[in-house]
Amino acid sequence: MSNTVLVVEDEPNIVLSLQFIMRQSGYTVRVASDGEQALKAVEEYVPDLVLLDIMLPKRDGFAVCEEIRNNPACKNVKIIMLSAKSREADRDKAMKLGADRFVTKPFSTRELADTAKQLLKVELS
């Protein structure tokens, strides 16, 4: 059975790109376009990996990350935070809230796919 990736992004072109990359890597992909949808999607079906943008409508990625980390059912979920901001403070905040990785946009699709693969491989071992 393939791993499930939840893409949480409000920019349609980036969603398409992330869906394509993750499907090409063999993952089942689900999409949420705001923070509230993301939390509902996690409640319905806990993903293996969340690709989580910081700047989202309704609830930002930091709040979503924190909520996922506070949910005992999600203890094995891997989170890659995505941001157009490259400030060290944003990276530090994301990591303190429990993100496994922080990737700055624009990102290399190959590197993102490799990062996802590494995180999910660790989980399977």
C-alpha positions as CSV (number, residue, x, y, z in Angstrom):
1,M,0.0,0.0,0.0
2,S,1.4,3.4,-0.9
3,N,2.0,6.2,1.6
4,T,-0.5,9.1,1.7
5,V,0.6,12.7,1.3
6,L,-1.7,15.6,2.2
7,V,-0.8,18.7,0.2
8,V,-1.9,21.9,2.1
9,E,-1.5,24.8,-0.3
10,D,-3.7,27.6,-1.6
11,E,-1.9,28.4,-4.8
12,P,-3.4,26.2,-7.6
13,N,-0.2,26.1,-9.7
14,I,1.9,24.9,-6.7
15,V,-0.8,22.3,-5.8
16,L,-0.6,20.9,-9.4
17,S,3.1,20.8,-9.2
18,L,3.2,19.1,-5.8
19,Q,0.5,16.6,-6.8
20,F,2.4,15.6,-9.9
21,I,5.7,15.2,-8.0
22,M,4.2,13.1,-5.2
23,R,2.2,10.9,-7.6
24,Q,5.3,10.4,-9.7
25,S,7.0,9.2,-6.5
26,G,4.3,6.7,-6.0
27,Y,2.3,8.3,-3.2
28,T,-1.5,8.7,-2.9
29,V,-2.2,12.4,-2.8
30,R,-5.0,14.4,-1.1
31,V,-5.3,18.2,-1.2
32,A,-6.5,20.9,1.2
33,S,-6.5,24.6,0.3
34,D,-6.7,26.2,3.7
35,G,-5.8,25.4,7.3
36,E,-9.4,24.4,8.4
37,Q,-9.7,21.9,5.4
38,A,-6.3,20.5,6.4
39,L,-7.3,19.7,9.9
40,K,-10.6,18.1,8.7
41,A,-8.7,16.0,6.2
42,V,-6.3,14.8,9.0
43,E,-9.3,13.9,11.2
44,E,-10.8,11.9,8.4
45,Y,-7.7,10.1,7.4
46,V,-4.3,10.4,9.0
47,P,-1.7,10.9,6.2
48,D,1.9,9.7,6.4
49,L,3.3,13.1,5.2
50,V,1.9,16.6,5.1
51,L,3.4,19.2,2.7
52,L,2.3,22.3,4.6
53,D,2.4,25.9,3.3
54,I,2.8,28.5,6.0
55,M,0.7,31.3,4.4
56,L,-2.8,29.8,4.3
57,P,-6.3,31.2,4.5
58,K,-8.4,30.6,7.7
59,R,-5.5,29.1,9.7
60,D,-1.8,29.4,9.0
61,G,0.6,26.5,8.6
62,F,2.1,27.1,12.0
63,A,-1.2,26.6,13.7
64,V,-2.0,23.6,11.6
65,C,1.4,22.1,12.4
66,E,0.9,22.6,16.1
67,E,-2.5,21.1,16.1
68,I,-1.3,18.0,14.2
69,R,1.6,17.6,16.7
70,N,-0.9,17.8,19.6
71,N,-3.0,15.0,18.1
72,P,-1.9,11.6,19.5
73,A,-3.3,9.9,16.4
74,C,-0.7,11.8,14.3
75,K,2.4,11.0,16.2
76,N,4.0,9.3,13.2
77,V,3.0,12.0,10.6
78,K,5.9,13.7,8.9
79,I,5.6,17.4,8.2
80,I,7.5,19.4,5.6
81,M,6.8,23.1,5.9
82,L,6.9,25.1,2.7
83,S,7.4,28.9,2.7
84,A,8.2,31.8,0.4
85,K,9.8,33.3,3.5
86,S,13.3,32.3,4.1
87,R,13.8,34.1,7.4
88,E,15.6,32.1,10.1
89,A,12.8,33.0,12.6
90,D,10.2,31.3,10.4
91,R,12.4,28.2,10.1
92,D,13.0,28.1,13.8
93,K,9.3,28.5,14.6
94,A,8.4,25.7,12.2
95,M,11.0,23.3,13.7
96,K,10.0,24.2,17.3
97,L,6.3,23.5,16.5
98,G,7.3,20.0,15.2
99,A,8.0,20.3,11.5
100,D,10.5,17.6,10.3
101,R,11.8,19.8,7.5
102,F,11.5,23.4,6.2
103,V,11.7,24.0,2.5
104,T,11.9,27.5,1.0
105,K,10.0,28.3,-2.3
106,P,10.9,28.1,-5.0
107,F,12.1,24.6,-4.4
108,S,13.7,21.9,-6.5
109,T,11.0,19.3,-7.2
110,R,13.6,16.5,-7.2
111,E,15.0,17.6,-3.8
112,L,11.4,17.8,-2.4
113,A,10.6,14.3,-3.6
114,D,13.9,13.0,-2.2
115,T,13.2,14.7,1.2
116,A,9.8,13.1,1.3
117,K,11.2,9.7,0.4
118,Q,13.9,10.0,3.2
119,L,11.3,11.0,5.8
120,L,8.9,8.2,4.9
121,K,11.7,5.6,4.6
122,V,12.8,6.4,8.2
123,E,9.1,5.8,9.3
124,L,9.0,2.4,7.6
125,S,12.3,1.1,9.1
